[in-house]
Amino acid sequence: MASEFESGRDMTKIFAAVAVIAVIGIAGIAIVMFSTPNQVDYSTLTILTRHDTAIHQAYETAFLASEQAQEAGIEDIVWKTQQAQFWDTVIDAGGIDVLWGGGPTIFDQQVRNDNLEPLTSENVSTIVERIPDEIAGASMKRTNDNGDVVWVAAAISSFGFTVNHNFLDTYGLPTPNNWTHLAQPIWGSILPTATIAMGNAPKTTSNTRIYEIITQGMGWDAGWQTMARMVGSSNLYQGSVETQAAAESGEVGVSMSIDFYGYSTQKQNPYCEYILPENETIVNGDPIAIVKDTPKMAQAEAFLDYVLSPEGQAIWFSEGINRMPVLEEAFLTETGQENTDLYSLFNQTLENQGIDFNDSLSLEINSAFTAYFEAVFNDPHDDLVDVWQAIVEAYDNSQLNESMFEYFSNKIGDPVTIEYEGENRKVTIEFCKEINDDMASSPSFYSSMQNLWTNAAVSQYDAILTELNNFLTS
């Protein structure tokens, strides 16, 4: 099961391949449009999504049988899936009617790029009014510069971790309750056996959101320091599905989780539990929107009408999906009343006091943020684990007191400094803002920056290990 279409492929090859595909695809579309300029197949709706096939199948079957689809004359749905960074290319090629799923950042990019149709018609405005403006302090709607709503949430998500109590019991580990707890030395106490599973940021949007929560909630430097300790106790995986499976199978004791993965694991495995970090998480609205100037506006509105109805929202309760609806009325449907456990978790999610999350900042630094995580944590992972293990062992052997443990532990997560355009530049929020557009648009720049960061991180880890050894032998 996967809600994100991550890839482990080389970034440069991806950019090159997509550029070629885009040219060929656009040329092909131009030929079709020239030969049949006035023909639009109103019986087919095309949706660009990051949802998985289980969601495609459940919603396609239910929607095509619905009154909304029949009145709009829709007989088929074509599903398109693509990595987030290539949505603009796919949309520009034409033929997409609805965008659905993938989290606020990718949709906010589409707002910025003016790819979304304002949801202002009389029909769709009525649909939008069903959705609350906020849930648990998080916005469920986004407006453009004119103040028009351009996307609304179709589901909600929280972010936490799944624990495997069998693993914790076997190794005498406690049940964690927040990210800070997972940065404690006990999670590195059985290295080289990892206790935590984390996803490599460029390959999973849900794990990236967790890392953004940590850096925004704790502060930039403290957030990276916390994550460095967590990564030191972790195996890193190239996708959210693989990350979740590690706790589910008992390979580790804790996996980073978006809520519906956690709920599904908990439902299927009585020894597993999904945990919302106390006061250290957020609720996201997972968006749906209509592509600007689609010729199938009535059909797109019909799909929104169904997805944002109580009956459509109840499809989230389907086996293998287990997502939280944005409408509480979904729990009043026949299907909803069969899911009292999810209703309890729904109310728990609403009551959780989260951090004040800045979606705009996420958008401004996303490409640089994810690339930096990979460069300093994923690519030199063995080096990071070596120095973290040495620090933890020295602490456990009473060779480091609490103060010295904090000193060495924090140093491994300090954002690195590199030479950039003739100056020494530490990786700060402002630096990430400065280079983000180039990171998103230039494969060569992306690769060169990652190389600089990785080399700096390896040097930093080596220097800390040397300093630690000198301290212990002095």
Buried (B, 14 or more C-beta within 10 A) or exposed (E): BBBBBBEEEEBEEBBEEBEEBBEEBBEEEEEEEEEEEEEEBEEBBBBBBBBBEBBBBBBBEBBBEBEBBEEBEBEEBBBBBBBBBBBBBBBEBBBBBBBBBBBBBBBBBBBEEEBBBBBEBEBBEEBBEBBBEEBBBBBBBBBBEEEBBBBBBBBBBBBBBBBBBBBBEEBEBEEBBBBBBBBBBBBBBBBEBBBBBBBBBBBBBBBBBBBBBBBBBBEBBBBBBBBBBBBBBBBBBBBBBBBBBBBBEBBBBBBBBBBBBBBBBBBEBEBBBBBBBBEBBBBBBBBBBBBBEBEBBBBBBBBBBBBBBBBBBBBBBBEBBBBBBBBBBBBEBEBBEEBEEBBEBBEEBBEBEBBEBEBEBBBBBBBBBBBBBBBBBBBBBEBBBBBBBBBBBBBBEEBBEEEBBEBBBBBBBBBBBBEBEEEEBBBBBEBBEBBBEBBBEBBEBBBEBBEBBBBBBBEBBBEBBEBBEEBEEE
